[in-house]
């Protein structure tokens, strides 16, 4: 999961296997996702958004607090007590010194990916489009040749493009009329099978050194 608060905030790498197992619960994951659009959240607000009881939401918010994902934001009592994220950017990776943490990270990452994919299926498989968003909504896929460092740098650059809009989370007055919460996901992965043929390798004279005029299969390759 990655939800940026500022350009300077670095993602916190999850390393506690128990904490990762604790958050791998559908309602707790849904609660964390709500914070992407809210600076603070009460059990009552969570109940209204998720269709769960306030008592159930309060229990799971306290559980998230126990494992360091959320904290009390101050003010309010009981189910009207506001909570805030401890870190707005978290990194889930199987690169862990503890084998149990690696297993927990693998499972949590898989569950989060499944949530994203299911949500995309619902959104793009439905005819119930939000009026005015027909052209603005959508998905695209591009293929380029990159090194791992270039892919990392490109992802960071794309994330920084969203930084000018981050202030709208905490200051609603910055939101123009018609602004809605928008999920912006980046999926980056190398293509490791069935790579397309990049074309013939040419020699200094422009000919394919592996295919002369008399080479079987040479026809049609020029």
Secondary structure, 3 states (H helix, E strand, C coil): CECCCCCCCCCEECCCHHHHHHHCCHHHHHHHHHCCCCCCECHHHHHHHHCCCHHHHHHHHHHHHHCCCEEECCCCCHHHCCEEECCCEEECCCCCCCHHHHHHHHHHHHHHHHHHHHHHHHHHCCCCCCCCCCCCCCCCCCCCCCCHHHHHHHHHHHHHCCHHHCHHHHCHHHCCCCCCCCCCCCCCCCCCCCCCCCCCCECCCCCECCCCCCCCCCCCCC
